[in-house]
Amino acid sequence: MLSITTRRNMFIGRSSILIAELWAIYYALRITWEKEFRCIELESDCMDVVQSVLGVLEIDIGHAMVDRLKNLTDQEWNLQSEREEKQLLPITGVVLAVINSTSNSDQESRRSSHLSTYFSSRTQNGSDSRVLRQQRARFPLNSPAYDPSYGSTSSPGFCGSLVEFFVKKTEAVQATAGRYENPEEHPFFPDNLPPSLVPHFKYPEVLHPAAMSININKVIWDMYFNKLLPLFVAPGDDGNYASTAARDLECLQALSRRIHYGKLVAEVKFRNEQKDYEPPIRAQDRDTLASLLTFVDVEEAVKKRVAKKAMTFGQEVKLGDDGDKGKYKVDPAVVSGLYGDWVIPLTKEVEIEYLLRRLD
Ligand SMILES: C=C(O[C@@H]1C=C(C(=O)O)C=C[C@H]1O)C(=O)O
């Protein structure tokens, strides 16, 4: 059984969020169709999605997506459910469960199943901004943590800031525990990392092997410390340098994971539109690749979603004090700008880098 799951938090109306949901289902259906699954069960907690997929409701959202989806669902699927149709609608999470598998091999199923992470990642936008808002923003800037002369006192012979010291040492421990065996993880200091000491786990080989050579963490590091941090932390120094470094590492890892998901996204796009992607890849034409892989409406939906999350979950809570109502830990506009200016462009940069090597 293969299940493709996406999660949705709240307040999704008939808006561009709907289009994002439809994309997820569209790609899931395409992959399951290509893998020759024909007997599937489709569940969703989003009434509009279910109804538009089933063609019950005509939603005038002026988007080709609905037509594309309908063309796809018009094919000879065997859509079925063990439940009453009415019970199908209000289930939590959007789930596409493929039952009565008729696919070629287990290996193929695992590949598709792994690709499904992409759908989750598309709808889990904001977990990285949540780390920024809830973890790092509780401490002020604490600039000594970034001062190379302070860091070099932490260990004889070490040259760098306390944050660099903390990240290098933590990555070394995590490497021995197998963290970087996982193709979704990318170290910030890949040189001289110790080998993993834990039994090898065979991760599914979904990506082209060239994916291993792509690590843009240096860019993410510079962006984080030079552009992002000053935007969302208050000036000041409370002496909590070690905790500050620990939070910085959490933020960096969350950002890195989200941005490097671009490899997986690019693989899905390549497989679905191989004929369109091949000529610009052969010509090493970055601009054409960039326009092919860009979905402006999805980007807008992502930015709105993270701003909304910052508004919903980032409110200052103070008992008996109404003066702070509507005050946020981090300004939602900053969070949305962070995605528009940095997270999304860097994700696309990873997608392009991956695609440029996809036919090597
Ligand atoms: C990641 C994708 O590619 C691009 C980047 C996006 C992002 O980083 O959120 C969103 C839409 C696309 O323009 C995608 O299509 O999901």
The ligand as a Gaussian input file, in Angstrom:
#p B3LYP/6-31G(d) Opt

LIG

0 1
 C        9.351000      24.430000      -4.866000
 C        8.706000      24.661000      -5.993000
 O        9.229000      25.429000      -7.042000
 C        9.156000      26.827000      -7.018000
 C        9.489000      27.275000      -5.662000
 C        8.527000      27.386000      -4.719000
 C        8.886000      27.451000      -3.269000
 O       10.081000      27.480000      -2.953000
 O        7.970000      27.432000      -2.420000
 C        7.186000      27.435000      -5.091000
 C        6.815000      27.369000      -6.397000
 C        7.778000      27.267000      -7.502000
 O        7.862000      28.502000      -8.171000
 C        7.380000      24.075000      -6.237000
 O        6.908000      24.124000      -7.382000
 O        6.795000      23.543000      -5.269000

